[in-house]
Amino acid sequence: MLDEFYMRLALSAAWKYQLLTYPNPSVGAAALDRQGRLIAVSAHKAAGAPHAEINALYDAFCELCPDKAETAKLRGLQSSDEIHNFLRERHGGLFEGATLFITLEPCAKEGKTPACAPLIADLGVQRVVIGRDDPNSEMAGGGKYLSDRGVAVTRGVCIKECAALSEPFNVWLRRAFVLFKWAQRLNATIDEGRISGDLALDETHSLRALCDLLVVGGATVRADRPILDARRVNAKAPNAQIISAKTNFDRTIPLFNVADRRVVIAPRLNLDRGFILIEGGANLLNYLADQIDWVLCYETLALSGGKRAIGFDRRLELLRGDTIGENLKIWAKVAR
Ligand SMILES: [Zn+2]
């Protein structure tokens, strides 16, 4: 029961960064000290940044270390390499008897960052609780690495929830992962002006910056004349595809005039690899239903306004509900 409780804290932290870690999986971690006191809950926040368990160990070090000059040194470090080296060299036995909860098996091999499992073993962590095993065969083996070195390893805690959390990663290891995103009022309308709050809009721009292809419908492009860039996060605009059989678009529409962007116009979505983000209304959602893996809805608490509502013929399975600023944020899976 307690294992599940702490694993769910790790899951909550990870969901805040869902897809924002692309092409890495979303991962969360929590740490308990030797008395079983919760001392850290954190997540992997971006590809190339420290992994979830390293962020949790970082926070735990700051909580446990009595020497404030040491914690100030750690807080001054930026790169994963520096943080790994600091923790390995200066842990001073603080983590002996500690327990780590990680939604995904810790990595056993070096990738963009140094491997986590060897560091965890070197720190004297007593027990590691793992949600799901790493589906990436190149990085897997962290659990075995730890148990071979005397760390108590428990696997499969909240395995269904941990598997759902990292499902996009599982998908893009094999094929493209397709997300349909929209913003609506509580009355399901999606038209007539801005709907999302600042934080939800910022997050949308972050997802655009990360995706391999942004897909929109031809009718939306003609009616709304969007730009569909990532300016709110100062990032490069994604390449775009307009789903349309007709190619006679007014080329002064802003989305055609963004630097370093390719725009293709085609009636069908050609799936390859990567992360595909679709932004649109009911027509596009229903038209592409068979190819959509997940949907993401930002909902604002207005019950009036707008005329055009979104609707979908398929059943959705709820994955996660959170808040972001003044909006609700709902993740769901298209039922097959
Ligand atoms: Zn790792």
py3Dmol code that shows the C-alpha trace and the ligand (Angstrom):
import py3Dmol

protein = """\
ATOM      1  CA  MET A   1       0.000   0.000   0.000  1.00  0.00           C
ATOM      2  CA  LEU A   2       2.723   2.469   0.982  1.00  0.00           C
ATOM      3  CA  ASP A   3       4.771   1.543  -2.087  1.00  0.00           C
ATOM      4  CA  GLU A   4       1.766   2.404  -4.262  1.00  0.00           C
ATOM      5  CA  PHE A   5       1.263   5.698  -2.421  1.00  0.00           C
ATOM      6  CA  TYR A   6       4.821   6.879  -3.076  1.00  0.00           C
ATOM      7  CA  MET A   7       4.828   5.571  -6.634  1.00  0.00           C
ATOM      8  CA  ARG A   8       1.692   7.639  -7.317  1.00  0.00           C
ATOM      9  CA  LEU A   9       3.506  10.763  -6.097  1.00  0.00           C
ATOM     10  CA  ALA A  10       6.238   9.978  -8.625  1.00  0.00           C
ATOM     11  CA  LEU A  11       3.586   9.440 -11.314  1.00  0.00           C
ATOM     12  CA  SER A  12       1.974  12.823 -10.537  1.00  0.00           C
ATOM     13  CA  ALA A  13       5.306  14.604 -10.897  1.00  0.00           C
ATOM     14  CA  ALA A  14       6.007  12.842 -14.207  1.00  0.00           C
ATOM     15  CA  TRP A  15       2.654  13.629 -15.833  1.00  0.00           C
ATOM     16  CA  LYS A  16       3.393  17.363 -15.584  1.00  0.00           C
ATOM     17  CA  TYR A  17       6.145  16.809 -18.160  1.00  0.00           C
ATOM     18  CA  GLN A  18       4.313  14.302 -20.351  1.00  0.00           C
ATOM     19  CA  LEU A  19       5.690  14.538 -23.922  1.00  0.00           C
ATOM     20  CA  LEU A  20       7.836  17.525 -22.930  1.00  0.00           C
ATOM     21  CA  THR A  21      10.690  15.039 -22.439  1.00  0.00           C
ATOM     22  CA  TYR A  22      10.469  13.827 -26.063  1.00  0.00           C
ATOM     23  CA  PRO A  23      12.281  11.788 -27.340  1.00  0.00           C
ATOM     24  CA  ASN A  24      12.819  10.484 -23.828  1.00  0.00           C
ATOM     25  CA  PRO A  25      10.057   8.855 -21.776  1.00  0.00           C
ATOM     26  CA  SER A  26       8.204  10.709 -19.025  1.00  0.00           C
ATOM     27  CA  VAL A  27       9.562   9.470 -15.707  1.00  0.00           C
ATOM     28  CA  GLY A  28       8.917  10.409 -12.082  1.00  0.00           C
ATOM     29  CA  ALA A  29      10.773   9.562  -8.868  1.00  0.00           C
ATOM     30  CA  ALA A  30      10.356   9.908  -5.118  1.00  0.00           C
ATOM     31  CA  ALA A  31      12.888   9.405  -2.311  1.00  0.00           C
ATOM     32  CA  LEU A  32      12.547   8.405   1.348  1.00  0.00           C
ATOM     33  CA  ASP A  33      15.326   8.787   3.922  1.00  0.00           C
ATOM     34  CA  ARG A  34      16.478   5.924   6.168  1.00  0.00           C
ATOM     35  CA  GLN A  35      13.640   6.684   8.616  1.00  0.00           C
ATOM     36  CA  GLY A  36      11.111   6.346   5.823  1.00  0.00           C
ATOM     37  CA  ARG A  37      10.426  10.088   5.657  1.00  0.00           C
ATOM     38  CA  LEU A  38       9.501  11.496   2.239  1.00  0.00           C
ATOM     39  CA  ILE A  39      12.299  13.867   1.216  1.00  0.00           C
ATOM     40  CA  ALA A  40      11.909  14.384  -2.535  1.00  0.00           C
ATOM     41  CA  VAL A  41       9.495  14.005  -5.442  1.00  0.00           C
ATOM     42  CA  SER A  42      10.682  14.973  -8.894  1.00  0.00           C
ATOM     43  CA  ALA A  43      10.571  14.169 -12.600  1.00  0.00           C
ATOM     44  CA  HIS A  44      12.585  14.114 -15.796  1.00  0.00           C
ATOM     45  CA  LYS A  45      11.866  17.523 -17.335  1.00  0.00           C
ATOM     46  CA  ALA A  46      13.521  17.596 -20.757  1.00  0.00           C
ATOM     47  CA  ALA A  47      15.684  15.379 -22.965  1.00  0.00           C
ATOM     48  CA  GLY A  48      19.340  15.928 -22.073  1.00  0.00           C
ATOM     49  CA  ALA A  49      18.417  17.230 -18.591  1.00  0.00           C
ATOM     50  CA  PRO A  50      18.971  15.000 -15.522  1.00  0.00           C
ATOM     51  CA  HIS A  51      16.820  11.878 -15.249  1.00  0.00           C
ATOM     52  CA  ALA A  52      13.977  11.752 -12.702  1.00  0.00           C
ATOM     53  CA  GLU A  53      15.881   9.730 -10.097  1.00  0.00           C
ATOM     54  CA  ILE A  54      18.842  12.147 -10.309  1.00  0.00           C
ATOM     55  CA  ASN A  55      16.526  15.117  -9.778  1.00  0.00           C
ATOM     56  CA  ALA A  56      15.023  13.321  -6.755  1.00  0.00           C
ATOM     57  CA  LEU A  57      18.507  12.560  -5.379  1.00  0.00           C
ATOM     58  CA  TYR A  58      19.481  16.199  -5.964  1.00  0.00           C
ATOM     59  CA  ASP A  59      16.465  17.432  -3.971  1.00  0.00           C
ATOM     60  CA  ALA A  60      17.099  14.774  -1.324  1.00  0.00           C
ATOM     61  CA  PHE A  61      20.726  15.887  -0.946  1.00  0.00           C
ATOM     62  CA  CYS A  62      19.585  19.495  -0.428  1.00  0.00           C
ATOM     63  CA  GLU A  63      17.093  18.283   2.199  1.00  0.00           C
ATOM     64  CA  LEU A  64      19.484  15.986   4.074  1.00  0.00           C
ATOM     65  CA  CYS A  65      22.857  17.719   3.924  1.00  0.00           C
ATOM     66  CA  PRO A  66      23.479  19.836   7.043  1.00  0.00           C
ATOM     67  CA  ASP A  67      26.304  21.773   5.361  1.00  0.00           C
ATOM     68  CA  LYS A  68      24.660  24.638   3.475  1.00  0.00           C
ATOM     69  CA  ALA A  69      27.880  25.446   1.631  1.00  0.00           C
ATOM     70  CA  GLU A  70      27.698  21.967   0.066  1.00  0.00           C
ATOM     71  CA  THR A  71      24.074  22.344  -1.026  1.00  0.00           C
ATOM     72  CA  ALA A  72      24.933  25.772  -2.480  1.00  0.00           C
ATOM     73  CA  LYS A  73      27.671  24.098  -4.542  1.00  0.00           C
ATOM     74  CA  LEU A  74      25.213  21.500  -5.847  1.00  0.00           C
ATOM     75  CA  ARG A  75      22.646  24.179  -6.684  1.00  0.00           C
ATOM     76  CA  GLY A  76      25.276  25.954  -8.744  1.00  0.00           C
ATOM     77  CA  LEU A  77      25.629  22.964 -11.095  1.00  0.00           C
ATOM     78  CA  GLN A  78      23.724  22.732 -14.371  1.00  0.00           C
ATOM     79  CA  SER A  79      24.735  19.707 -16.403  1.00  0.00           C
ATOM     80  CA  SER A  80      23.814  16.089 -15.724  1.00  0.00           C
ATOM     81  CA  ASP A  81      27.507  15.151 -15.747  1.00  0.00           C
ATOM     82  CA  GLU A  82      28.365  17.695 -13.082  1.00  0.00           C
ATOM     83  CA  ILE A  83      25.418  16.656 -10.887  1.00  0.00           C
ATOM     84  CA  HIS A  84      26.265  12.939 -11.233  1.00  0.00           C
ATOM     85  CA  ASN A  85      29.916  13.599 -10.336  1.00  0.00           C
ATOM     86  CA  PHE A  86      29.022  15.813  -7.396  1.00  0.00           C
ATOM     87  CA  LEU A  87      26.620  13.258  -5.902  1.00  0.00           C
ATOM     88  CA  ARG A  88      29.082  10.393  -6.409  1.00  0.00           C
ATOM     89  CA  GLU A  89      32.001  12.252  -4.829  1.00  0.00           C
ATOM     90  CA  ARG A  90      30.316  14.254  -2.081  1.00  0.00           C
ATOM     91  CA  HIS A  91      27.278  12.223  -0.902  1.00  0.00           C
ATOM     92  CA  GLY A  92      28.960  11.614   2.469  1.00  0.00           C
ATOM     93  CA  GLY A  93      26.791   8.566   3.180  1.00  0.00           C
ATOM     94  CA  LEU A  94      23.587  10.654   3.261  1.00  0.00           C
ATOM     95  CA  PHE A  95      21.697   8.146   1.089  1.00  0.00           C
ATOM     96  CA  GLU A  96      22.533   5.008   3.058  1.00  0.00           C
ATOM     97  CA  GLY A  97      19.274   3.296   3.954  1.00  0.00           C
ATOM     98  CA  ALA A  98      17.294   5.475   1.532  1.00  0.00           C
ATOM     99  CA  THR A  99      14.515   4.189  -0.723  1.00  0.00           C
ATOM    100  CA  LEU A 100      13.923   5.381  -4.277  1.00  0.00           C
ATOM    101  CA  PHE A 101      10.669   5.000  -6.188  1.00  0.00           C
ATOM    102  CA  ILE A 102      11.020   5.311  -9.972  1.00  0.00           C
ATOM    103  CA  THR A 103       8.203   4.907 -12.491  1.00  0.00           C
ATOM    104  CA  LEU A 104      10.633   3.391 -15.030  1.00  0.00           C
ATOM    105  CA  GLU A 105      13.621   1.107 -14.501  1.00  0.00           C
ATOM    106  CA  PRO A 106      16.750   3.260 -14.036  1.00  0.00           C
ATOM    107  CA  CYS A 107      19.049   3.313 -17.048  1.00  0.00           C
ATOM    108  CA  ALA A 108      22.050   0.990 -16.974  1.00  0.00           C
ATOM    109  CA  LYS A 109      23.990   2.554 -19.835  1.00  0.00           C
ATOM    110  CA  GLU A 110      25.202   6.006 -20.625  1.00  0.00           C
ATOM    111  CA  GLY A 111      23.066   7.996 -23.089  1.00  0.00           C
ATOM    112  CA  LYS A 112      22.892  11.800 -23.294  1.00  0.00           C
ATOM    113  CA  THR A 113      23.515  11.693 -19.533  1.00  0.00           C
ATOM    114  CA  PRO A 114      25.637   9.299 -17.407  1.00  0.00           C
ATOM    115  CA  ALA A 115      23.878   6.057 -16.359  1.00  0.00           C
ATOM    116  CA  CYS A 116      21.698   6.232 -13.231  1.00  0.00           C
ATOM    117  CA  ALA A 117      21.856   2.649 -11.891  1.00  0.00           C
ATOM    118  CA  PRO A 118      25.627   2.699 -11.138  1.00  0.00           C
ATOM    119  CA  LEU A 119      25.271   6.017  -9.307  1.00  0.00           C
ATOM    120  CA  ILE A 120      22.328   4.727  -7.222  1.00  0.00           C
ATOM    121  CA  ALA A 121      24.385   1.653  -6.244  1.00  0.00           C
ATOM    122  CA  ASP A 122      27.432   3.792  -5.372  1.00  0.00           C
ATOM    123  CA  LEU A 123      25.361   6.082  -3.133  1.00  0.00           C
ATOM    124  CA  GLY A 124      24.341   3.208  -0.849  1.00  0.00           C
ATOM    125  CA  VAL A 125      20.612   3.452  -1.550  1.00  0.00           C
ATOM    126  CA  GLN A 126      19.068   0.484   0.252  1.00  0.00           C
ATOM    127  CA  ARG A 127      15.974  -0.180  -1.811  1.00  0.00           C
ATOM    128  CA  VAL A 128      14.716   0.755  -5.280  1.00  0.00           C
ATOM    129  CA  VAL A 129      11.059   0.348  -6.229  1.00  0.00           C
ATOM    130  CA  ILE A 130      10.480   0.242  -9.987  1.00  0.00           C
ATOM    131  CA  GLY A 131       7.159   0.774 -11.783  1.00  0.00           C
ATOM    132  CA  ARG A 132       7.860  -0.745 -15.159  1.00  0.00           C
ATOM    133  CA  ASP A 133      10.876  -2.271 -16.841  1.00  0.00           C
ATOM    134  CA  ASP A 134      12.608  -0.240 -19.545  1.00  0.00           C
ATOM    135  CA  PRO A 135      11.191  -1.247 -22.954  1.00  0.00           C
ATOM    136  CA  ASN A 136      14.304   0.118 -24.671  1.00  0.00           C
ATOM    137  CA  SER A 137      16.583  -2.927 -24.820  1.00  0.00           C
ATOM    138  CA  GLU A 138      19.674  -0.719 -25.254  1.00  0.00           C
ATOM    139  CA  MET A 139      19.155   0.994 -21.900  1.00  0.00           C
ATOM    140  CA  ALA A 140      17.479  -1.809 -19.886  1.00  0.00           C
ATOM    141  CA  GLY A 141      19.124  -3.877 -17.166  1.00  0.00           C
ATOM    142  CA  GLY A 142      19.236  -1.233 -14.414  1.00  0.00           C
ATOM    143  CA  GLY A 143      17.147  -3.341 -12.021  1.00  0.00           C
ATOM    144  CA  LYS A 144      19.437  -6.349 -12.407  1.00  0.00           C
ATOM    145  CA  TYR A 145      22.522  -4.144 -12.105  1.00  0.00           C
ATOM    146  CA  LEU A 146      21.221  -2.898  -8.736  1.00  0.00           C
ATOM    147  CA  SER A 147      20.163  -6.279  -7.327  1.00  0.00           C
ATOM    148  CA  ASP A 148      23.547  -7.753  -8.383  1.00  0.00           C
ATOM    149  CA  ARG A 149      25.136  -5.104  -6.152  1.00  0.00           C
ATOM    150  CA  GLY A 150      23.004  -5.828  -3.101  1.00  0.00           C
ATOM    151  CA  VAL A 151      20.299  -3.180  -3.528  1.00  0.00           C
ATOM    152  CA  ALA A 152      16.802  -4.513  -2.697  1.00  0.00           C
ATOM    153  CA  VAL A 153      14.734  -4.162  -5.875  1.00  0.00           C
ATOM    154  CA  THR A 154      10.928  -4.353  -6.051  1.00  0.00           C
ATOM    155  CA  ARG A 155       9.386  -4.333  -9.520  1.00  0.00           C
ATOM    156  CA  GLY A 156       5.930  -3.826 -10.951  1.00  0.00           C
ATOM    157  CA  VAL A 157       4.467  -1.371  -8.411  1.00  0.00           C
ATOM    158  CA  CYS A 158       1.555   0.513 -10.097  1.00  0.00           C
ATOM    159  CA  ILE A 159       2.694  -1.169 -13.299  1.00  0.00           C
ATOM    160  CA  LYS A 160      -0.462  -0.298 -15.263  1.00  0.00           C
ATOM    161  CA  GLU A 161      -0.215   3.407 -14.441  1.00  0.00           C
ATOM    162  CA  CYS A 162       3.537   3.442 -15.053  1.00  0.00           C
ATOM    163  CA  ALA A 163       3.057   1.677 -18.395  1.00  0.00           C
ATOM    164  CA  ALA A 164       0.400   4.238 -19.423  1.00  0.00           C
ATOM    165  CA  LEU A 165       2.732   7.085 -18.455  1.00  0.00           C
ATOM    166  CA  SER A 166       5.477   5.845 -20.758  1.00  0.00           C
ATOM    167  CA  GLU A 167       3.214   4.559 -23.553  1.00  0.00           C
ATOM    168  CA  PRO A 168       4.192   7.347 -25.990  1.00  0.00           C
ATOM    169  CA  PHE A 169       7.840   6.322 -25.595  1.00  0.00           C
ATOM    170  CA  ASN A 170       6.908   2.710 -26.262  1.00  0.00           C
ATOM    171  CA  VAL A 171       5.113   3.815 -29.416  1.00  0.00           C
ATOM    172  CA  TRP A 172       7.801   6.084 -30.863  1.00  0.00           C
ATOM    173  CA  LEU A 173      10.427   3.386 -30.445  1.00  0.00           C
ATOM    174  CA  ARG A 174       8.455   1.534 -33.172  1.00  0.00           C
ATOM    175  CA  ARG A 175       6.409   4.100 -35.123  1.00  0.00           C
ATOM    176  CA  ALA A 176       5.057   7.650 -34.980  1.00  0.00           C
ATOM    177  CA  PHE A 177       3.100   8.700 -31.887  1.00  0.00           C
ATOM    178  CA  VAL A 178       0.108  10.887 -32.775  1.00  0.00           C
ATOM    179  CA  LEU A 179      -1.422  13.383 -30.350  1.00  0.00           C
ATOM    180  CA  PHE A 180      -4.534  15.430 -31.096  1.00  0.00           C
ATOM    181  CA  LYS A 181      -4.634  18.610 -29.001  1.00  0.00           C
ATOM    182  CA  TRP A 182      -7.375  21.167 -28.635  1.00  0.00           C
ATOM    183  CA  ALA A 183      -8.660  23.801 -26.209  1.00  0.00           C
ATOM    184  CA  GLN A 184     -12.333  24.162 -25.344  1.00  0.00           C
ATOM    185  CA  ARG A 185     -14.782  25.772 -22.976  1.00  0.00           C
ATOM    186  CA  LEU A 186     -16.882  23.603 -20.649  1.00  0.00           C
ATOM    187  CA  ASN A 187     -19.701  23.901 -23.209  1.00  0.00           C
ATOM    188  CA  ALA A 188     -17.361  22.180 -25.715  1.00  0.00           C
ATOM    189  CA  THR A 189     -17.029  25.220 -27.997  1.00  0.00           C
ATOM    190  CA  ILE A 190     -13.683  25.893 -29.575  1.00  0.00           C
ATOM    191  CA  ASP A 191     -14.237  29.053 -31.644  1.00  0.00           C
ATOM    192  CA  GLU A 192     -14.496  32.827 -31.091  1.00  0.00           C
ATOM    193  CA  GLY A 193     -11.220  33.950 -29.627  1.00  0.00           C
ATOM    194  CA  ARG A 194      -8.674  32.765 -27.171  1.00  0.00           C
ATOM    195  CA  ILE A 195      -9.674  29.972 -24.804  1.00  0.00           C
ATOM    196  CA  SER A 196      -6.529  28.805 -22.952  1.00  0.00           C
ATOM    197  CA  GLY A 197      -4.706  30.641 -20.174  1.00  0.00           C
ATOM    198  CA  ASP A 198      -1.059  31.684 -20.425  1.00  0.00           C
ATOM    199  CA  LEU A 199       0.436  28.491 -18.979  1.00  0.00           C
ATOM    200  CA  ALA A 200      -1.609  26.215 -21.239  1.00  0.00           C
ATOM    201  CA  LEU A 201      -0.614  28.302 -24.264  1.00  0.00           C
ATOM    202  CA  ASP A 202       3.050  28.212 -23.264  1.00  0.00           C
ATOM    203  CA  GLU A 203       2.827  24.444 -22.953  1.00  0.00           C
ATOM    204  CA  THR A 204       1.195  24.191 -26.380  1.00  0.00           C
ATOM    205  CA  HIS A 205       4.106  26.146 -27.856  1.00  0.00           C
ATOM    206  CA  SER A 206       6.578  23.848 -26.051  1.00  0.00           C
ATOM    207  CA  LEU A 207       4.866  20.815 -27.585  1.00  0.00           C
ATOM    208  CA  ARG A 208       4.999  22.462 -31.016  1.00  0.00           C
ATOM    209  CA  ALA A 209       8.705  23.145 -30.548  1.00  0.00           C
ATOM    210  CA  LEU A 210       9.332  19.460 -29.757  1.00  0.00           C
ATOM    211  CA  CYS A 211       7.095  17.722 -32.296  1.00  0.00           C
ATOM    212  CA  ASP A 212       8.414  16.452 -35.616  1.00  0.00           C
ATOM    213  CA  LEU A 213       5.328  17.541 -37.525  1.00  0.00           C
ATOM    214  CA  LEU A 214       2.409  19.844 -36.722  1.00  0.00           C
ATOM    215  CA  VAL A 215      -0.785  18.886 -38.560  1.00  0.00           C
ATOM    216  CA  VAL A 216      -3.748  21.184 -39.214  1.00  0.00           C
ATOM    217  CA  GLY A 217      -6.887  21.059 -41.338  1.00  0.00           C
ATOM    218  CA  GLY A 218      -7.284  23.035 -44.556  1.00  0.00           C
ATOM    219  CA  ALA A 219     -10.545  24.670 -43.437  1.00  0.00           C
ATOM    220  CA  THR A 220      -8.915  25.975 -40.245  1.00  0.00           C
ATOM    221  CA  VAL A 221      -5.992  27.403 -42.205  1.00  0.00           C
ATOM    222  CA  ARG A 222      -8.348  29.240 -44.580  1.00  0.00           C
ATOM    223  CA  ALA A 223     -10.677  30.512 -41.824  1.00  0.00           C
ATOM    224  CA  ASP A 224      -8.244  31.372 -39.025  1.00  0.00           C
ATOM    225  CA  ARG A 225      -5.087  32.271 -41.021  1.00  0.00           C
ATOM    226  CA  PRO A 226      -2.893  30.933 -38.176  1.00  0.00           C
ATOM    227  CA  ILE A 227       0.869  31.206 -37.726  1.00  0.00           C
ATOM    228  CA  LEU A 228       1.240  28.023 -35.596  1.00  0.00           C
ATOM    229  CA  ASP A 229       4.766  28.733 -34.425  1.00  0.00           C
ATOM    230  CA  ALA A 230       6.513  28.352 -31.051  1.00  0.00           C
ATOM    231  CA  ARG A 231       7.202  32.042 -30.345  1.00  0.00           C
ATOM    232  CA  ARG A 232       5.968  31.933 -26.741  1.00  0.00           C
ATOM    233  CA  VAL A 233       8.916  29.670 -25.867  1.00  0.00           C
ATOM    234  CA  ASN A 234      11.364  31.293 -28.326  1.00  0.00           C
ATOM    235  CA  ALA A 235      11.778  28.067 -30.232  1.00  0.00           C
ATOM    236  CA  LYS A 236      11.865  27.087 -33.888  1.00  0.00           C
ATOM    237  CA  ALA A 237       8.450  26.641 -35.493  1.00  0.00           C
ATOM    238  CA  PRO A 238       7.683  23.015 -36.366  1.00  0.00           C
ATOM    239  CA  ASN A 239       7.340  21.756 -39.914  1.00  0.00           C
ATOM    240  CA  ALA A 240       3.678  21.615 -40.804  1.00  0.00           C
ATOM    241  CA  GLN A 241       1.273  19.549 -42.835  1.00  0.00           C
ATOM    242  CA  ILE A 242      -2.078  20.866 -43.986  1.00  0.00           C
ATOM    243  CA  ILE A 243      -4.583  18.069 -44.467  1.00  0.00           C
ATOM    244  CA  SER A 244      -6.296  19.060 -47.701  1.00  0.00           C
ATOM    245  CA  ALA A 245      -6.928  17.708 -51.185  1.00  0.00           C
ATOM    246  CA  LYS A 246      -6.740  21.233 -52.632  1.00  0.00           C
ATOM    247  CA  THR A 247      -3.424  23.057 -52.657  1.00  0.00           C
ATOM    248  CA  ASN A 248      -4.645  26.548 -53.673  1.00  0.00           C
ATOM    249  CA  PHE A 249      -4.019  28.302 -50.354  1.00  0.00           C
ATOM    250  CA  ASP A 250      -3.439  32.027 -50.030  1.00  0.00           C
ATOM    251  CA  ARG A 251       0.330  32.046 -49.449  1.00  0.00           C
ATOM    252  CA  THR A 252       0.135  35.249 -47.408  1.00  0.00           C
ATOM    253  CA  ILE A 253      -1.412  33.189 -44.574  1.00  0.00           C
ATOM    254  CA  PRO A 254       1.169  33.577 -41.772  1.00  0.00           C
ATOM    255  CA  LEU A 255       1.977  29.863 -41.341  1.00  0.00           C
ATOM    256  CA  PHE A 256       3.494  29.817 -44.853  1.00  0.00           C
ATOM    257  CA  ASN A 257       5.864  32.653 -43.989  1.00  0.00           C
ATOM    258  CA  VAL A 258       7.799  31.371 -40.999  1.00  0.00           C
ATOM    259  CA  ALA A 259      11.588  31.031 -41.336  1.00  0.00           C
ATOM    260  CA  ASP A 260      13.074  27.500 -41.418  1.00  0.00           C
ATOM    261  CA  ARG A 261       9.706  25.795 -41.767  1.00  0.00           C
ATOM    262  CA  ARG A 262       8.606  23.280 -44.363  1.00  0.00           C
ATOM    263  CA  VAL A 263       4.870  23.149 -45.156  1.00  0.00           C
ATOM    264  CA  VAL A 264       3.379  20.236 -47.058  1.00  0.00           C
ATOM    265  CA  ILE A 265      -0.201  19.977 -48.258  1.00  0.00           C
ATOM    266  CA  ALA A 266      -1.608  16.466 -48.629  1.00  0.00           C
ATOM    267  CA  PRO A 267      -4.967  14.784 -48.043  1.00  0.00           C
ATOM    268  CA  ARG A 268      -3.611  12.034 -45.808  1.00  0.00           C
ATOM    269  CA  LEU A 269      -1.307  11.756 -42.842  1.00  0.00           C
ATOM    270  CA  ASN A 270       1.763   9.773 -43.794  1.00  0.00           C
ATOM    271  CA  LEU A 271       3.063   8.275 -40.608  1.00  0.00           C
ATOM    272  CA  ASP A 272       6.675   7.502 -40.196  1.00  0.00           C
ATOM    273  CA  ARG A 273       8.552   7.957 -36.936  1.00  0.00           C
ATOM    274  CA  GLY A 274       8.551  10.555 -34.226  1.00  0.00           C
ATOM    275  CA  PHE A 275       5.968  12.727 -32.501  1.00  0.00           C
ATOM    276  CA  ILE A 276       3.119  14.134 -34.565  1.00  0.00           C
ATOM    277  CA  LEU A 277       0.975  16.892 -33.055  1.00  0.00           C
ATOM    278  CA  ILE A 278      -2.436  17.597 -34.577  1.00  0.00           C
ATOM    279  CA  GLU A 279      -4.293  20.809 -33.760  1.00  0.00           C
ATOM    280  CA  GLY A 280      -7.805  21.122 -35.110  1.00  0.00           C
ATOM    281  CA  GLY A 281     -11.534  20.794 -34.688  1.00  0.00           C
ATOM    282  CA  ALA A 282     -14.165  18.070 -34.909  1.00  0.00           C
ATOM    283  CA  ASN A 283     -13.739  17.360 -38.627  1.00  0.00           C
ATOM    284  CA  LEU A 284     -10.018  16.693 -38.400  1.00  0.00           C
ATOM    285  CA  LEU A 285     -10.391  14.720 -35.160  1.00  0.00           C
ATOM    286  CA  ASN A 286     -12.969  12.376 -36.682  1.00  0.00           C
ATOM    287  CA  TYR A 287     -11.210  12.170 -40.050  1.00  0.00           C
ATOM    288  CA  LEU A 288      -7.895  11.099 -38.484  1.00  0.00           C
ATOM    289  CA  ALA A 289      -9.436   9.059 -35.630  1.00  0.00           C
ATOM    290  CA  ASP A 290      -7.837   5.757 -36.685  1.00  0.00           C
ATOM    291  CA  GLN A 291      -4.355   7.269 -36.553  1.00  0.00           C
ATOM    292  CA  ILE A 292      -4.645   9.187 -33.271  1.00  0.00           C
ATOM    293  CA  ASP A 293      -3.094   7.560 -30.198  1.00  0.00           C
ATOM    294  CA  TRP A 294      -3.900  10.090 -27.489  1.00  0.00           C
ATOM    295  CA  VAL A 295      -5.817  13.337 -27.129  1.00  0.00           C
ATOM    296  CA  LEU A 296      -4.944  16.316 -24.934  1.00  0.00           C
ATOM    297  CA  CYS A 297      -7.660  18.805 -24.004  1.00  0.00           C
ATOM    298  CA  TYR A 298      -7.112  22.119 -22.238  1.00  0.00           C
ATOM    299  CA  GLU A 299     -10.445  23.131 -20.794  1.00  0.00           C
ATOM    300  CA  THR A 300     -11.466  26.528 -19.500  1.00  0.00           C
ATOM    301  CA  LEU A 301     -14.296  26.998 -17.001  1.00  0.00           C
ATOM    302  CA  ALA A 302     -16.570  29.058 -19.258  1.00  0.00           C
ATOM    303  CA  LEU A 303     -20.051  27.711 -19.866  1.00  0.00           C
ATOM    304  CA  SER A 304     -21.006  30.282 -22.474  1.00  0.00           C
ATOM    305  CA  GLY A 305     -19.442  31.716 -25.606  1.00  0.00           C
ATOM    306  CA  GLY A 306     -18.614  30.225 -28.993  1.00  0.00           C
ATOM    307  CA  LYS A 307     -20.824  28.536 -31.571  1.00  0.00           C
ATOM    308  CA  ARG A 308     -18.735  25.694 -32.977  1.00  0.00           C
ATOM    309  CA  ALA A 309     -18.425  22.691 -30.643  1.00  0.00           C
ATOM    310  CA  ILE A 310     -16.052  19.765 -30.847  1.00  0.00           C
ATOM    311  CA  GLY A 311     -17.491  16.261 -31.044  1.00  0.00           C
ATOM    312  CA  PHE A 312     -15.987  12.831 -31.467  1.00  0.00           C
ATOM    313  CA  ASP A 313     -17.578   9.529 -32.474  1.00  0.00           C
ATOM    314  CA  ARG A 314     -15.123   7.353 -30.562  1.00  0.00           C
ATOM    315  CA  ARG A 315     -14.878   6.379 -26.926  1.00  0.00           C
ATOM    316  CA  LEU A 316     -12.043   7.933 -24.926  1.00  0.00           C
ATOM    317  CA  GLU A 317     -10.264   6.314 -21.976  1.00  0.00           C
ATOM    318  CA  LEU A 318      -9.150   8.787 -19.323  1.00  0.00           C
ATOM    319  CA  LEU A 319      -5.409   8.657 -18.637  1.00  0.00           C
ATOM    320  CA  ARG A 320      -4.912  11.681 -16.409  1.00  0.00           C
ATOM    321  CA  GLY A 321      -6.592  14.888 -15.266  1.00  0.00           C
ATOM    322  CA  ASP A 322      -4.553  17.793 -13.912  1.00  0.00           C
ATOM    323  CA  THR A 323      -4.754  21.558 -13.673  1.00  0.00           C
ATOM    324  CA  ILE A 324      -2.490  24.016 -15.452  1.00  0.00           C
ATOM    325  CA  GLY A 325      -2.985  27.617 -14.340  1.00  0.00           C
ATOM    326  CA  GLU A 326      -6.701  28.329 -14.605  1.00  0.00           C
ATOM    327  CA  ASN A 327      -7.301  25.433 -17.030  1.00  0.00           C
ATOM    328  CA  LEU A 328      -8.080  21.773 -16.663  1.00  0.00           C
ATOM    329  CA  LYS A 329      -5.756  19.503 -18.599  1.00  0.00           C
ATOM    330  CA  ILE A 330      -7.087  16.136 -19.672  1.00  0.00           C
ATOM    331  CA  TRP A 331      -5.106  13.297 -21.269  1.00  0.00           C
ATOM    332  CA  ALA A 332      -7.063  10.454 -22.849  1.00  0.00           C
ATOM    333  CA  LYS A 333      -6.493   7.525 -25.129  1.00  0.00           C
ATOM    334  CA  VAL A 334      -8.606   6.738 -28.178  1.00  0.00           C
ATOM    335  CA  ALA A 335     -10.240   3.370 -27.440  1.00  0.00           C
ATOM    336  CA  ARG A 336      -9.590   0.682 -30.087  1.00  0.00           C
TER     337      ARG A 336
END
"""
ligand_1 = """\
1
ZN
Zn 18.847 7.388 -16.057
"""
view = py3Dmol.view(width=600, height=400)
view.addModel(protein, "pdb")
view.setStyle({"model": 0}, {"cartoon": {"style": "trace"}})
view.addModel(ligand_1, "xyz")
view.setStyle({"model": 1}, {"stick": {}})
view.zoomTo()
view.show()
